[in-house]
Amino acid sequence: MDLAQLEVFLTVARERRFSRAAEKLFRTQSAVSQTIHKLESELGEPLFDRSSREGLLTDAGRVLQEYAERLLNLRINAHEALAELRELHKGNLAIAANEFTALYLLPVLGEFRRLHPGIKITVQRSLGSRIPDDVLRHNSELGVLTYDPEDLQLHSAVVYQDELVFVVPAGHPLAPEKEVSIRQLGAESFAAHNVTSPYRDKVIQAFKRYKTPLHMDIELPTLQAIKQFVAMGNGVAFLPEISVESELSRGELIHIPVKELRLHRKLRLIYRKAAGLSHAGRAFLKVAETIATQRRGRYRFQRES
């Protein structure tokens, strides 16, 4: 039993004549009759009362009619649902990011939602070290990283260039300085993130190289907490520039370059090579590329693999 047979069956049931059904289907009456006979043989039940000239359905025919209509309606619904996916009227998109890389996503997500409000987006928080596995295991379709995963199974595109910046609260003794050296920071109390990262390690190594003590007296779980803690006058911090743009513009925090420490990092969007992107995933990459063209500055879109 297939959908083509059911279409013929339903047409005969509606028209109540094999001849009229054949005309509707642009087939011969013999072909229609053969299809119905084959269907009856497969089901082991007569579907039409042959003693009636009106083409009445048997009990089995009436049961099949109900299910056949459901199946054909499901086919129509499936086609419509696929069309909606292609036209981005509906769908789902899962993106893996950590607290920092999620900040890059905000303007891209805003534009994407404006263009495609029917797509449901889930940004799943994950450790940066785990994001490649999240994507490869199909837990997420896209991931945002601060490093090159160097995995042949993944495509990546550089989408943003950020910098780790030294910030102090307004009114701090160092705030008027145009630049400082690492050795000037040996007496400062640093608020740090309690999740280790390659850039945290680079800061620690730089202080060791210049034989300067690094006092990380408090570790906090979020960038937001670190920013607020420092802005209240409780020490200093190294933070991603993208995370402190608003505080810097309002003068709540002051960025002071450290001449021996320039830590730039590229943010990348990654996705699987083996599986093609969904319509929503391709549309998201397109929006990311458009944002880079419009905003420029630290935004970019450079495919690397």
Secondary structure by P-SEA (a helix, b strand, c coil): ccaaaaaaaaaaaaaccaaaaaaaacccaaaaaaaaaaaaaaacccccccccccccccaaaaaaaaaaaaaaaaaaaaaaaaaaaaacccbbbbbbbcccccccaaaaaaaaaaacccbbbbbccccccaaaaaaaaccccbbbbccccccccbbbbbcccccbbbbbcccccccccccccccccccbbbbbbccccaaaaaaaaaaaaacbbbbcccccccaaaaaaaaaaccccccccccccaaaaaaccbbbbbcccbbbbbbbbbbbbccccccaaaaaaaaaaaaaaaaccccbbbbbcc
